[in-house]
Amino acid sequence: MKKALVSVLTLALCLAALGKDKEPLNLPYTDDGHIQYREVVEVPGVPAAELMKRARVWIASAYRSAPDVMKGNEEDQIIVKGLFDVPQGGLAGGSWKVWHVLTIEAKDGKCRVTISQFEVEWGGHQRTALDSNGYQKAKNEPHFGFRALFAGVDKEALATLASFKAAMFKAPENW
């Protein structure tokens, strides 16, 4: 009898936890439903060439294999193709591999960084666009089981932007 009561109470607590209201996600979407983070970093008095130099140094430390992921290595634009792992959460464990494109553009005194074209990898070989279609009922309302994915993408993208922004204000060392 005690075991049955404990089982019923445990089940009730689990159901209550699932039904708990969660804060709504607030992901930045483009008009066509794709997730895109974009920020302009103002660094007055720093020439575009110096900003791009700082960006390359940051890429080398932020991405494991910088030469393999960096494309369009031009004077005013760098395109990086990278990925980050997002923990799946729940009982399943593991993590999703989320691919993205990071674009850095510079002008004297400012640079713009964009993180977009998110894709989630399934089974180690198939990638699917991560947008408002398929994984969500509506923008910022993921289907059951995908909330951790979207929240993780938001967390990782914001951390990447913060790291990039800090790097743009860090003057190079003179040695």
Order of alpha helices (4+ residues) and beta strands (2+ residues): alpha-beta-alpha-alpha-beta-beta-beta-beta-beta-beta-beta-alpha
